[in-house]
Amino acid sequence: MLAKIKYALLACMFAGAAAAEPCRDVTHRGDSYTVCTVENAATINLWLKDNDGRVVGEFFSLQEQLAEQGQTLTFAMNGGMYHEDRRAVGLFIANHQQQAPIVTREGPGNFALLPNGVFCVANQEARVIESRTFATDPPACRIATQSGPMLVIDGKLHPKFMPDSTSRKRRNGVGVDKLGRTHFVISNGFVRFHDMATLYRDVLDSPNALFLDGTVSRLYAASEGRVDAGPRMGPIIGQALPSQ
């Protein structure tokens, strides 16, 4: 299980944000996951750098930045793969501004295990779109992050996923269900791609879902009193609400 660190200095932040309680624990095929669900896509955001151009990198730094803006973080997780200098791998859009272009070529590693995809919020609607489809007719995304592989594509599992795979890692992802709700998922242990994909397809009713990252996956969840420790991150995705 992930270490859950409770800090006294965050107590008041947790108290203010916990009311929304977007996160819950789910068991699927014997594996434990935490699922954070967002009804209103307008409350989802992506962060990489602060107002001074420095990489945010940590949940604490993000909390401080949002507090200055009169907002409170309800939950957050790493929002896609990144280079050593924390730059996003593939398409990255924040506040309607593209900071990195889309990548559609095949290659090594999970990111290029095609089909990969883009999570985009445009016109208050969240969508997961296969990357090459996105590239042919890109919507006007307020935020967007590209990663790979896709977990579920139009209701079908990624063709490379094997139910008896020996590759089990901590993983996180994002999917949008048939009602338009966005489900952010992180495993609380080591899981197969196949099993995480079936969670999205069979339990969360999400016809399209995207893997965000693996070994570095971390979660901040106010309702759970949870702040996962780990290395500095690149993109961070989550939900921020006005402070009360």
GUVO-542226 format. One record per residue: residue in three letters; x, y, z of N, C-alpha, C in turn. Coordinates in pm, 1 decimal, padded with zeros to 6 digits. Example, Ala and Ser with C-alpha at 12.3 -4.5 7.8 and 13.67 -1.06 7.14 Angstrom:
% GUVO-542226
REC  res      n_xx      n_yy      n_zz     ca_xx     ca_yy     ca_zz      c_xx      c_yy      c_zz
REC  ala   01319.0  -00569.0   00780.0   01230.0  -00450.0   00780.0   01320.0  -00330.0   00780.0
REC  ser   01285.0  -00225.0   00708.0   01367.0  -00106.0   00714.0   01290.0   00003.0   00787.0
END
This chain:
% GUVO-542226
REC  res      n_xx      n_yy      n_zz     ca_xx     ca_yy     ca_zz      c_xx      c_yy      c_zz
REC  met   00083.6  -00120.1   00000.0   00000.0   00000.0   00000.0   00086.6   00124.3   00000.0
REC  leu   00037.6   00230.0  -00061.6   00109.7   00356.4  -00061.2   00115.6   00413.1   00080.2
REC  ala   00226.5   00478.9   00110.4   00236.0   00549.8   00238.0   00141.8   00668.7   00237.0
REC  lys   00065.8   00685.5   00345.8  -00026.8   00798.3   00357.7   00024.7   00889.8   00467.7
REC  ile   00066.5   01006.2   00427.7   00132.3   01097.2   00521.7   00035.3   01206.4   00561.0
REC  lys   00015.3   01223.4   00691.7  -00073.8   01327.6   00742.0   00009.5   01434.5   00811.2
REC  tyr  -00004.0   01556.3   00765.1   00071.8   01667.0   00819.9  -00022.6   01763.0   00891.5
REC  ala   00018.2   01804.0   01012.0  -00063.8   01897.4   01088.6  -00082.2   02028.5   01014.3
REC  leu   00019.5   02071.6   00938.7   00009.2   02200.8   00870.4  -00093.2   02199.5   00758.7
REC  leu  -00137.2   02079.8   00716.2  -00238.5   02070.8   00610.9  -00377.9   02050.3   00668.3
REC  ala  -00392.3   02045.0   00798.0  -00521.6   02010.2   00858.0  -00632.6   02104.2   00813.3
REC  cys  -00604.9   02233.7   00814.4  -00710.0   02328.1   00776.8  -00742.6   02318.2   00628.6
REC  met  -00643.2   02288.0   00545.9  -00669.0   02272.3   00402.6  -00756.5   02151.2   00377.0
REC  phe  -00725.6   02040.8   00444.6  -00806.1   01920.8   00430.7  -00949.7   01947.0   00475.6
REC  ala  -00964.8   02018.6   00586.9  -01098.0   02044.1   00640.7  -01183.1   02121.4   00542.6
REC  gly  -01121.7   02217.8   00471.9  -01197.4   02298.3   00377.3  -01230.7   02223.7   00250.1
REC  ala  -01140.2   02134.7   00208.4  -01160.4   02067.5   00080.5  -01234.8   01936.5   00093.1
REC  ala  -01235.5   01877.6   00213.2  -01289.2   01743.0   00226.8  -01438.6   01735.2   00203.9
REC  ala  -01508.6   01848.1   00213.5  -01654.1   01845.1   00201.8  -01699.3   01787.9   00068.3
REC  ala  -01622.0   01811.9  -00036.6  -01660.4   01763.8  -00169.3  -01651.0   01611.9  -00178.2
REC  glu  -01552.8   01551.8  -00109.3  -01533.3   01407.3  -00104.6  -01546.2   01342.3  -00242.2
REC  pro  -01461.3   01380.8  -00335.9  -01472.4   01320.9  -00468.8  -01407.6   01184.1  -00479.3
REC  cys  -01328.9   01143.1  -00378.9  -01248.7   01021.4  -00390.3  -01302.5   00909.0  -00302.7
REC  arg  -01288.9   00787.3  -00352.3  -01333.2   00669.7  -00278.6  -01244.7   00551.7  -00317.2
REC  asp  -01236.9   00452.8  -00229.8  -01159.7   00332.3  -00257.9  -01250.2   00227.6  -00322.9
REC  val  -01195.2   00158.1  -00421.0  -01268.6   00056.8  -00496.2  -01180.4  -00067.0  -00508.8
REC  thr  -01239.0  -00183.7  -00491.8  -01166.9  -00309.0  -00514.9  -01217.7  -00371.4  -00643.5
REC  his  -01125.0  -00409.2  -00731.5  -01161.3  -00467.9  -00860.6  -01063.6  -00580.0  -00891.9
REC  arg  -01117.5  -00698.3  -00913.3  -01036.7  -00816.9  -00944.4  -00927.3  -00839.9  -00840.4
REC  gly  -00961.7  -00812.1  -00715.7  -00869.3  -00835.0  -00606.7  -00768.5  -00724.7  -00583.0
REC  asp  -00770.5  -00619.1  -00664.0  -00676.7  -00508.6  -00650.2  -00747.6  -00384.8  -00596.3
REC  ser  -00675.1  -00305.0  -00517.9  -00730.1  -00183.6  -00458.5  -00694.7  -00061.2  -00541.6
REC  tyr  -00793.3   00024.6  -00563.4  -00775.5   00149.0  -00636.8  -00842.3   00262.3  -00558.7
REC  thr  -00796.1   00384.2  -00582.3  -00870.0   00502.0  -00538.9  -00921.5   00572.4  -00663.4
REC  val  -01051.3   00601.1  -00663.1  -01118.4   00664.7  -00776.6  -01167.8   00801.5  -00732.9
REC  cys  -01127.7   00904.7  -00806.5  -01173.3   01041.2  -00779.8  -01258.0   01086.2  -00898.2
REC  thr  -01383.9   01118.1  -00873.1  -01479.9   01146.8  -00979.1  -01517.7   01293.5  -00979.3
REC  val  -01519.4   01352.1  -01098.2  -01554.3   01493.2  -01115.4  -01678.4   01502.6  -01202.1
REC  glu  -01781.7   01566.7  -01150.3  -01905.0   01587.1  -01226.5  -01892.6   01707.0  -01321.0
REC  asn  -01826.9   01812.5  -01274.4  -01817.0   01937.5  -01349.4  -01675.5   01954.5  -01403.5
REC  ala  -01658.9   01934.3  -01532.4  -01526.1   01938.9  -01593.7  -01461.6   02076.6  -01583.4
REC  ala  -01541.4   02179.8  -01560.0  -01486.5   02314.7  -01547.4  -01397.8   02328.3  -01424.3
REC  thr  -01409.3   02235.2  -01328.4  -01328.8   02242.8  -01206.6  -01197.3   02165.0  -01219.2
REC  ile  -01173.3   02099.9  -01334.0  -01050.3   02024.9  -01356.6  -00944.5   02119.8  -01412.6
REC  asn  -00822.0   02105.5  -01365.0  -00715.7   02189.9  -01418.3  -00585.2   02112.7  -01427.8
REC  leu  -00493.9   02169.3  -01506.4  -00359.1   02116.1  -01525.3  -00259.6   02222.0  -01481.3
REC  trp  -00156.2   02177.4  -01410.0  -00053.0   02271.2  -01365.1   00084.4   02214.8  -01395.8
REC  leu   00173.8   02301.8  -01435.9   00312.9   02263.0  -01455.9   00407.2   02364.6  -01391.2
REC  lys   00387.7   02493.2  -01424.2   00475.3   02596.9  -01370.8   00394.3   02701.0  -01293.1
REC  asp   00462.4   02767.3  -01198.4   00396.5   02871.8  -01122.0   00406.4   03005.6  -01195.3
REC  asn   00362.4   03110.9  -01132.5   00360.7   03242.3  -01198.1   00499.7   03296.7  -01227.6
REC  asp   00601.4   03239.7  -01162.3   00739.6   03282.5  -01186.1   00812.1   03191.6  -01284.6
REC  gly   00738.2   03098.5  -01345.6   00797.6   03009.5  -01444.8   00871.4   02890.3  -01387.3
REC  arg   00856.9   02866.7  -01257.8   00922.0   02753.0  -01195.1   00827.6   02633.1  -01192.4
REC  val   00883.7   02513.3  -01211.1   00803.5   02391.9  -01206.6   00743.2   02375.7  -01067.3
REC  val   00612.2   02354.4  -01061.5   00544.5   02336.9  -00932.3   00596.9   02210.5  -00863.1
REC  gly   00582.0   02097.3  -00927.1   00649.3   01974.9  -00885.6   00595.8   01901.4  -00765.2
REC  glu   00530.2   01970.5  -00672.2   00485.8   01910.6  -00546.8   00344.3   01955.0  -00512.6
REC  phe   00270.9   01870.2  -00442.3   00136.0   01905.7  -00399.1   00137.2   02025.2  -00304.9
REC  phe   00236.4   02033.6  -00216.6   00241.9   02145.1  -00121.9   00256.1   02277.8  -00195.5
REC  ser   00344.8   02281.1  -00294.8   00365.6   02403.9  -00371.7   00238.0   02442.4  -00446.0
REC  leu   00168.5   02342.1  -00497.9   00043.1   02369.3  -00568.1  -00061.1   02424.2  -00471.4
REC  gln  -00067.8   02367.9  -00351.4  -00161.3   02418.2  -00249.6  -00136.5   02566.2  -00221.4
REC  glu  -00010.5   02602.0  -00205.0   00023.5   02740.7  -00175.0  -00015.8   02832.6  -00290.3
REC  gln   00010.9   02789.8  -00412.6  -00023.2   02870.2  -00529.7  -00173.3   02891.7  -00539.1
REC  leu  -00250.6   02786.2  -00516.2  -00396.2   02796.0  -00525.5  -00453.3   02881.2  -00412.2
REC  ala  -00395.1   02870.8  -00294.3  -00442.4   02950.5  -00180.8  -00430.8   03099.4  -00211.2
REC  glu  -00323.2   03137.8  -00278.8  -00305.2   03278.2  -00316.9  -00412.0   03323.6  -00415.7
REC  gln  -00471.5   03226.9  -00487.3  -00575.4   03257.0  -00586.1  -00715.5   03237.0  -00530.1
REC  gly  -00724.6   03208.5  -00399.2  -00854.9   03188.2  -00336.1  -00917.9   03055.0  -00369.5
REC  gln  -00834.9   02953.2  -00397.4  -00885.7   02821.5  -00432.1  -00827.0   02715.6  -00339.2
REC  thr  -00895.9   02602.3  -00331.9  -00851.6   02490.2  -00251.2  -00847.8   02364.3  -00337.2
REC  leu  -00742.8   02288.0  -00322.6  -00726.2   02163.1  -00398.1  -00804.0   02051.8  -00329.9
REC  thr  -00894.3   01986.6  -00403.6  -00966.5   01873.0  -00345.7  -00890.6   01743.2  -00370.3
REC  phe  -00835.0   01726.9  -00490.7  -00748.2   01612.4  -00517.3  -00657.9   01646.6  -00635.7
REC  ala  -00547.7   01572.3  -00647.0  -00456.4   01590.1  -00759.7  -00370.8   01465.4  -00773.9
REC  met  -00321.4   01444.1  -00895.4  -00227.4   01336.0  -00922.0  -00136.6   01379.0  -01036.7
REC  asn  -00030.6   01301.6  -01059.6   00054.2   01334.1  -01173.6  -00029.3   01324.7  -01301.6
REC  gly  -00007.3   01424.3  -01388.7  -00096.4   01440.2  -01503.6  -00038.1   01401.5  -01637.0
REC  gly   00052.5   01306.5  -01640.0   00110.7   01262.5  -01764.9   00261.1   01247.9  -01754.0
REC  met   00320.6   01190.5  -01856.4   00464.0   01162.4  -01854.7   00544.3   01290.4  -01878.1
REC  tyr   00670.7   01286.4  -01833.7   00752.0   01406.2  -01842.4   00899.6   01371.7  -01858.5
REC  his   00973.8   01468.7  -01914.9   01117.6   01454.1  -01932.4   01189.3   01480.9  -01800.1
REC  glu   01321.2   01462.8  -01798.2   01398.3   01482.5  -01676.1   01385.7   01625.3  -01622.5
REC  asp   01368.6   01722.1  -01713.7   01352.8   01861.3  -01668.6   01208.3   01895.3  -01637.1
REC  arg   01121.0   01791.8  -01632.7   00979.3   01800.2  -01596.6   00889.9   01852.6  -01710.1
REC  arg   00944.7   01877.8  -01828.1   00862.6   01913.7  -01943.1   00772.9   01796.0  -01980.5
REC  ala   00653.0   01827.9  -02026.8   00559.0   01722.9  -02065.1   00608.1   01647.3  -02188.3
REC  val   00582.5   01517.7  -02190.3   00605.0   01436.6  -02309.1   00475.4   01439.3  -02389.7
REC  gly   00479.2   01491.5  -02510.9   00358.5   01500.2  -02592.2   00279.9   01626.2  -02565.6
REC  leu   00160.8   01631.7  -02620.8   00077.6   01751.1  -02614.6   00051.4   01795.9  -02471.3
REC  phe   00067.1   01926.4  -02450.1   00033.7   01984.0  -02319.4  -00024.8   02122.4  -02342.7
REC  ile  -00147.5   02142.5  -02294.8  -00216.8   02271.1  -02305.4  -00266.6   02309.2  -02167.1
REC  ala  -00236.9   02431.1  -02124.0  -00287.8   02484.3  -01998.1  -00339.3   02625.1  -02023.0
REC  asn  -00459.4   02652.8  -01973.0  -00520.5   02785.1  -01992.9  -00522.5   02824.4  -02140.4
REC  his  -00559.0   02729.4  -02225.3  -00571.9   02748.7  -02370.2  -00438.3   02767.9  -02441.2
REC  gln  -00326.1   02761.1  -02369.6  -00195.2   02785.7  -02428.9  -00120.3   02653.2  -02448.3
REC  gln  -00085.7   02622.5  -02575.4  -00011.0   02500.2  -02602.6   00135.7   02520.0  -02566.6
REC  gln   00185.5   02430.2  -02481.0   00324.7   02438.4  -02437.3   00411.8   02328.5  -02496.4
REC  ala   00349.6   02224.4  -02552.1   00422.6   02116.2  -02618.1   00330.9   02057.2  -02724.4
REC  pro   00385.8   02017.7  -02841.3   00302.7   01968.9  -02951.8   00263.2   01822.5  -02936.1
REC  ile   00163.6   01781.1  -03012.2   00120.0   01642.9  -03010.5   00221.9   01555.2  -03082.8
REC  val   00236.1   01431.0  -03036.5   00327.9   01333.3  -03094.7   00244.9   01213.2  -03137.7
REC  thr   00251.8   01175.8  -03265.9   00167.0   01067.1  -03315.7   00246.7   00949.0  -03370.5
REC  arg   00379.1   00956.7  -03366.7   00459.9   00848.5  -03423.1   00473.4   00733.1  -03324.0
REC  glu   00500.5   00615.0  -03378.4   00528.5   00499.2  -03295.1   00668.0   00511.1  -03236.9
REC  gly   00692.8   00434.8  -03132.1   00823.8   00437.2  -03069.9   00827.7   00344.8  -02950.2
REC  pro   00939.0   00348.3  -02875.6   00952.0   00261.3  -02758.8   00876.1   00317.4  -02638.8
REC  gly   00852.2   00231.5  -02541.3   00792.7   00275.5  -02416.1   00641.3   00282.0  -02419.2
REC  asn   00582.4   00300.8  -02301.8   00437.4   00302.6  -02290.0   00373.3   00415.8  -02367.8
REC  phe   00436.9   00534.8  -02366.7   00377.4   00650.5  -02433.3   00347.5   00620.1  -02579.9
REC  ala   00439.4   00554.2  -02647.2   00425.8   00529.5  -02790.9   00368.4   00391.9  -02822.7
REC  leu   00308.0   00326.5  -02722.6   00239.8   00200.0  -02746.9   00102.9   00232.7  -02805.8
REC  leu   00101.3   00254.5  -02936.6  -00020.4   00304.2  -03001.5  -00132.7   00201.9  -02997.4
REC  pro  -00259.0   00249.4  -02989.3  -00297.8   00389.6  -02984.5  -00276.4   00453.3  -02846.2
REC  asn  -00222.8   00577.1  -02851.4  -00219.5   00656.4  -02728.8  -00326.8   00763.9  -02740.4
REC  gly  -00332.2   00857.8  -02645.6  -00446.4   00948.3  -02648.6  -00423.6   01080.2  -02577.6
REC  val  -00527.1   01162.9  -02581.4  -00525.9   01296.2  -02521.8  -00647.7   01310.9  -02431.9
REC  phe  -00625.0   01359.6  -02312.0  -00735.4   01403.0  -02226.2  -00750.6   01552.4  -02246.9
REC  cys  -00870.8   01596.6  -02283.7  -00896.6   01736.1  -02318.4  -01024.3   01782.8  -02251.4
REC  val  -01020.5   01905.9  -02199.7  -01143.0   01972.7  -02154.0  -01165.2   02092.7  -02245.0
REC  ala  -01275.1   02090.6  -02319.0  -01311.3   02199.3  -02410.9  -01460.4   02226.3  -02397.7
REC  asn  -01495.3   02354.4  -02389.8  -01636.2   02393.2  -02377.0  -01703.8   02322.0  -02260.1
REC  gln  -01631.6   02314.4  -02147.4  -01682.0   02254.7  -02023.0  -01708.1   02105.1  -02034.9
REC  glu  -01655.9   02042.7  -02140.9  -01675.2   01899.2  -02160.3  -01540.8   01828.1  -02159.8
REC  ala  -01530.6   01719.4  -02082.4  -01408.9   01639.3  -02078.4  -01419.9   01523.7  -02177.3
REC  arg  -01309.3   01496.7  -02246.9  -01306.6   01386.9  -02343.3  -01169.8   01320.9  -02342.4
REC  val  -01166.5   01192.6  -02372.0  -01042.7   01121.0  -02401.5  -01048.8   01083.4  -02548.7
REC  ile  -00949.0   01128.8  -02624.7  -00950.7   01115.7  -02770.3  -00821.3   01049.9  -02816.5
REC  glu  -00831.9   00951.5  -02905.0  -00713.5   00887.9  -02962.7  -00629.5   00994.2  -03032.6
REC  ser  -00497.2   00988.4  -03018.9  -00409.1   01098.4  -03058.9  -00417.4   01133.7  -03206.7
REC  arg  -00420.2   01034.8  -03294.1  -00421.9   01065.7  -03437.6  -00557.7   01123.4  -03478.1
REC  thr  -00662.6   01077.6  -03413.9  -00793.6   01137.1  -03437.8  -00794.2   01281.9  -03390.4
REC  phe  -00735.0   01305.3  -03274.1  -00725.4   01441.1  -03220.2  -00648.1   01530.7  -03317.0
REC  ala  -00537.2   01481.1  -03368.0  -00449.9   01562.5  -03453.0  -00518.0   01604.9  -03583.0
REC  thr  -00610.7   01523.6  -03633.9  -00677.2   01557.9  -03759.9  -00780.6   01668.3  -03742.3
REC  asp  -00836.5   01680.7  -03623.3  -00938.0   01783.6  -03599.3  -00935.5   01823.3  -03452.5
REC  pro  -00831.6   01894.7  -03409.5  -00816.6   01924.0  -03266.7  -00922.1   02019.8  -03214.2
REC  pro  -00988.0   01985.0  -03104.1  -01082.4   02078.8  -03042.2  -01006.4   02191.3  -02972.5
REC  ala  -01078.2   02296.9  -02936.2  -01017.1   02411.1  -02867.7  -01009.7   02380.2  -02718.8
REC  cys  -00908.5   02306.4  -02678.0  -00896.8   02260.9  -02540.1  -00853.2   02374.3  -02447.3
REC  arg  -00919.8   02386.0  -02334.6  -00870.2   02474.0  -02228.5  -00749.2   02410.4  -02162.4
REC  ile  -00758.5   02279.7  -02138.0  -00644.8   02202.3  -02090.8  -00637.7   02073.5  -02171.3
REC  ala  -00517.6   02019.0  -02187.3  -00501.3   01891.1  -02255.6  -00367.8   01830.6  -02217.1
REC  thr  -00367.6   01699.8  -02198.6  -00243.8   01627.3  -02174.5  -00247.0   01498.0  -02253.2
REC  gln  -00135.5   01468.5  -02318.8  -00123.4   01347.4  -02399.0  -00042.9   01243.6  -02323.9
REC  ser  -00084.8   01118.9  -02333.4  -00009.9   01010.7  -02271.8  -00041.6   00881.6  -02346.5
REC  gly   00006.9   00771.7  -02296.3  -00020.3   00644.9  -02361.2   00033.3   00529.2  -02278.7
REC  pro  -00026.7   00414.6  -02301.2  -00125.4   00386.0  -02404.9  -00268.3   00421.9  -02361.6
REC  met  -00359.9   00421.9  -02459.3  -00501.5   00423.1  -02425.4  -00531.4   00294.1  -02348.7
REC  leu  -00617.4   00302.4  -02249.6  -00660.9   00183.9  -02177.6  -00783.6   00121.9  -02243.9
REC  val  -00878.6   00209.1  -02278.4  -01001.6   00166.7  -02345.0  -01023.7   00258.5  -02464.2
REC  ile  -01055.0   00197.9  -02580.9  -01078.0   00274.5  -02703.4  -01214.4   00235.2  -02758.9
REC  asp  -01309.5   00328.5  -02752.4  -01445.0   00302.9  -02802.5  -01501.3   00172.6  -02745.8
REC  gly  -01483.0   00154.1  -02616.2  -01539.7   00038.4  -02548.3  -01457.8  -00088.9  -02554.7
REC  lys  -01343.2  -00086.1  -02623.9  -01258.5  -00204.8  -02635.5  -01124.8  -00181.2  -02566.2
REC  leu  -01071.4  -00287.4  -02505.3  -00942.7  -00276.8  -02440.7  -00832.3  -00261.1  -02544.9
REC  his  -00723.8  -00196.7  -02505.3  -00606.9  -00184.6  -02593.0  -00566.5  -00324.5  -02639.9
REC  pro  -00541.5  -00342.7  -02769.7  -00515.6  -00477.5  -02822.5  -00389.5  -00543.7  -02769.6
REC  lys  -00297.6  -00467.5  -02711.7  -00172.5  -00526.3  -02662.6  -00183.4  -00574.9  -02517.8
REC  phe  -00294.8  -00549.3  -02451.1  -00307.7  -00587.7  -02310.3  -00338.0  -00736.5  -02298.0
REC  met  -00264.1  -00804.9  -02210.2  -00282.7  -00947.6  -02187.5  -00330.9  -00971.4  -02043.8
REC  pro  -00437.5  -01051.6  -02026.8  -00490.0  -01075.1  -01891.7  -00394.3  -01149.6  -01801.1
REC  asp  -00294.5  -01220.0  -01858.0  -00198.5  -01294.7  -01777.0  -00059.5  -01230.8  -01779.1
REC  ser  -00052.5  -01102.0  -01812.8   00075.4  -01032.1  -01816.6   00144.5  -01036.5  -01680.1
REC  thr   00277.2  -01046.4  -01682.5   00354.0  -01045.3  -01557.9   00397.0  -00903.2  -01519.7
REC  ser   00365.1  -00805.0  -01603.2   00402.1  -00666.0  -01574.2   00298.3  -00603.9  -01482.3
REC  arg   00333.5  -00587.5  -01356.9   00244.4  -00528.1  -01257.3   00316.3  -00409.9  -01193.9
REC  lys   00256.3  -00290.2  -01206.1   00315.1  -00168.9  -01151.2   00205.6  -00081.1  -01092.3
REC  arg   00246.4   00014.5  -01011.2   00151.9   00116.2  -00966.5   00118.9   00204.0  -01086.5
REC  arg  -00008.9   00232.2  -01110.4  -00048.6   00303.8  -01230.9  -00160.7   00402.3  -01199.6
REC  asn  -00169.8   00507.8  -01282.7  -00285.2   00597.8  -01271.2  -00334.2   00636.8  -01410.2
REC  gly  -00461.0   00676.8  -01417.7  -00520.5   00707.3  -01547.3  -00642.7   00795.9  -01532.3
REC  val  -00702.6   00825.2  -01648.7  -00821.3   00909.9  -01652.5  -00916.0   00856.9  -01760.2
REC  gly  -01045.6   00861.4  -01730.5  -01146.0   00819.9  -01827.2  -01273.4   00901.2  -01809.8
REC  val  -01354.9   00903.7  -01913.3  -01481.3   00977.6  -01910.0  -01594.1   00879.0  -01937.3
REC  asp  -01692.5   00875.7  -01847.5  -01799.9   00778.7  -01864.1  -01908.9   00830.2  -01957.0
REC  lys  -02011.5   00749.0  -01976.8  -02116.8   00780.9  -02073.8  -02205.6   00896.6  -02028.5
REC  leu  -02196.6   00933.2  -01901.3  -02272.1   01048.3  -01850.4  -02187.9   01175.7  -01850.5
REC  gly  -02063.5   01164.4  -01896.1  -01976.1   01281.2  -01902.4  -01895.8   01306.7  -01776.4
REC  arg  -01903.4   01215.6  -01679.7  -01824.5   01231.5  -01558.0  -01681.0   01184.9  -01582.5
REC  thr  -01585.8   01253.5  -01521.0  -01444.9   01218.9  -01536.3  -01398.6   01140.4  -01415.2
REC  his  -01333.7   01025.4  -01441.3  -01285.9   00938.6  -01334.6  -01133.3   00931.4  -01338.6
REC  phe  -01070.8   00982.8  -01234.0  -00926.5   00971.2  -01217.2  -00900.5   00852.6  -01125.2
REC  val  -00814.1   00762.1  -01167.2  -00790.9   00638.5  -01092.7  -00642.1   00621.9  -01064.9
REC  ile  -00610.0   00580.0  -00943.9  -00473.7   00539.2  -00910.4  -00480.6   00406.2  -00838.4
REC  ser  -00393.4   00314.8  -00873.7  -00390.0   00185.9  -00804.7  -00316.7   00202.9  -00672.7
REC  asn  -00360.2   00129.5  -00571.5  -00296.6   00134.6  -00441.1  -00194.9   00023.2  -00422.6
REC  gly  -00167.0  -00045.3  -00529.7  -00066.3  -00150.9  -00532.4  -00023.8  -00170.6  -00676.7
REC  phe   00030.0  -00285.9  -00705.0   00080.4  -00314.3  -00839.1  -00025.6  -00389.5  -00919.7
REC  val  -00058.1  -00336.3  -01038.7  -00166.6  -00392.5  -01119.6  -00123.8  -00406.0  -01265.8
REC  arg  -00195.3  -00490.5  -01338.2  -00174.4  -00504.3  -01482.1  -00251.0  -00396.0  -01557.6
REC  phe  -00199.4  -00360.6  -01675.9  -00274.8  -00272.0  -01764.6  -00414.1  -00329.3  -01790.0
REC  his  -00420.2  -00458.2  -01819.3  -00546.9  -00522.5  -01855.1  -00650.7  -00505.0  -01745.0
REC  asp  -00609.8  -00526.6  -01620.8  -00706.0  -00521.3  -01510.9  -00752.6  -00378.4  -01484.8
REC  met  -00661.7  -00282.0  -01496.1  -00701.9  -00142.6  -01478.7  -00796.9  -00099.9  -01590.1
REC  ala  -00770.5  -00147.7  -01711.0  -00857.7  -00114.6  -01823.4  -00997.8  -00171.2  -01803.8
REC  thr  -01007.8  -00293.2  -01747.8  -01141.4  -00350.0  -01724.5  -01215.4  -00275.0  -01614.3
REC  leu  -01142.5  -00214.9  -01520.5  -01208.1  -00129.8  -01420.1  -01278.9  -00014.3  -01489.6
REC  tyr  -01210.2   00048.9  -01583.2  -01273.0   00159.2  -01656.6  -01389.6   00110.8  -01741.8
REC  arg  -01371.4   00002.4  -01814.0  -01476.1  -00042.9  -01905.5  -01596.5  -00101.3  -01832.7
REC  asp  -01571.8  -00186.8  -01734.5  -01679.5  -00265.9  -01676.1  -01740.6  -00205.6  -01550.1
REC  val  -01664.7  -00125.7  -01475.6  -01714.2  -00069.9  -01349.9  -01745.8   00078.6  -01363.7
REC  leu  -01656.6   00153.1  -01425.2  -01674.3   00297.3  -01436.8  -01744.7   00337.7  -01565.6
REC  asp  -01780.6   00240.9  -01648.6  -01862.9   00264.6  -01768.4  -01801.4   00371.7  -01858.7
REC  ser  -01668.7   00362.3  -01876.0  -01596.2   00462.4  -01954.7  -01551.3   00401.3  -02086.7
REC  pro  -01612.2   00440.8  -02198.8  -01575.4   00383.8  -02328.3  -01437.9   00426.9  -02377.0
REC  asn  -01383.6   00534.5  -02318.5  -01248.7   00578.5  -02353.1  -01174.9   00617.0  -02225.3
REC  ala  -01055.3   00562.2  -02209.1  -00975.1   00589.6  -02090.1  -00828.0   00587.5  -02127.5
REC  leu  -00749.0   00662.6  -02052.5  -00609.2   00687.0  -02087.4  -00518.3   00661.9  -01968.2
REC  phe  -00411.5   00588.0  -01989.9  -00306.2   00570.8  -01889.6  -00226.2   00700.2  -01878.9
REC  leu  -00200.8   00745.2  -01756.2  -00123.5   00867.8  -01736.4   00021.8   00839.2  -01701.9
REC  asp   00047.5   00748.4  -01607.6   00185.7   00712.6  -01575.7   00186.1   00593.0  -01482.7
REC  gly   00306.4   00548.6  -01448.1   00318.1   00426.9  -01370.0   00391.8   00443.2  -01240.1
REC  thr   00518.7   00408.9  -01238.8   00595.3   00399.2  -01115.3   00590.8   00527.1  -01032.0
REC  val   00586.2   00643.1  -01095.5   00588.8   00770.8  -01022.2   00450.3   00816.7  -00977.1
REC  ser   00347.2   00737.4  -01001.0   00209.9   00778.2  -00971.5   00192.5   00815.8  -00824.3
REC  arg   00129.1   00931.8  -00801.5   00106.9   00983.6  -00666.1  -00029.6   01050.0  -00660.8
REC  leu  -00087.6   01051.9  -00540.5  -00219.6   01111.8  -00521.2  -00221.6   01202.2  -00399.4
REC  tyr  -00286.2   01316.7  -00414.9  -00328.3   01402.0  -00302.8  -00480.6   01394.0  -00300.6
REC  ala  -00539.4   01355.8  -00188.3  -00684.6   01347.3  -00176.9  -00726.1   01400.8  -00041.3
REC  ala  -00786.0   01519.6  -00040.3  -00823.7   01583.9   00084.8  -00923.5   01498.8   00162.9
REC  ser  -01021.2   01440.7   00094.2  -01124.1   01363.1   00162.7  -01068.2   01236.6   00226.6
REC  glu  -00952.7   01189.6   00176.7  -00889.3   01069.9   00230.5  -00780.5   01104.4   00331.5
REC  gly  -00749.5   01232.6   00347.6  -00638.1   01272.8   00432.7  -00506.5   01217.3   00381.8
REC  arg  -00490.6   01220.9   00249.0  -00379.9   01148.9   00185.7  -00289.9   01242.7   00105.9
REC  val  -00159.4   01231.5   00130.6  -00059.5   01301.5   00051.1   00052.8   01202.5   00024.4
REC  asp   00059.5   01147.1  -00095.1   00163.1   01049.7  -00127.6   00297.8   01118.7  -00145.4
REC  ala   00399.8   01061.3  -00085.7   00535.5   01111.8  -00101.6   00597.6   01052.2  -00227.6
REC  gly   00700.4   01120.3  -00277.4   00767.8   01069.7  -00395.8   00850.1   01176.2  -00463.5
REC  pro   00905.8   01145.8  -00581.9   00989.9   01242.1  -00653.2   00907.8   01358.8  -00707.4
REC  arg   00976.2   01467.7  -00736.3   00909.5   01582.7  -00795.2   00845.2   01543.0  -00927.9
REC  met   00726.4   01598.3  -00953.5   00648.1   01563.7  -01071.6   00662.0   01667.8  -01181.7
REC  gly   00617.1   01629.9  -01300.0   00598.7   01724.4  -01408.6   00455.4   01776.6  -01402.6
REC  pro   00376.4   01752.1  -01505.7   00236.6   01798.0  -01503.3   00159.3   01737.4  -01386.5
REC  ile   00073.8   01818.9  -01326.6  -00016.2   01776.2  -01220.0  -00158.0   01807.7  -01264.0
REC  ile  -00248.6   01711.7  -01245.9  -00388.8   01733.4  -01283.6  -00476.5   01709.8  -01161.4
REC  gly  -00585.3   01785.3  -01152.5  -00673.2   01767.2  -01037.7  -00789.2   01864.9  -01039.5
REC  gln  -00853.9   01875.6  -00923.8  -00971.3   01960.7  -00909.9  -00944.1   02066.8  -00804.6
REC  ala  -00972.2   02193.7  -00840.3  -00961.6   02305.8  -00746.5  -01096.5   02374.7  -00738.0
REC  leu  -01138.3   02406.0  -00614.5  -01265.5   02473.0  -00590.3  -01241.6   02602.5  -00513.7
REC  pro  -01332.8   02698.4  -00524.3  -01318.4   02821.0  -00446.9  -01309.1   02792.0  -00297.6
REC  ser  -01217.8   02858.2  -00227.9  -01202.7   02838.2  -00084.4  -01323.7   02891.5  -00010.5
REC  gln  -01358.9   02824.3   00097.6  -01475.1   02865.8   00176.2  -01430.5   02939.5   00301.6
END
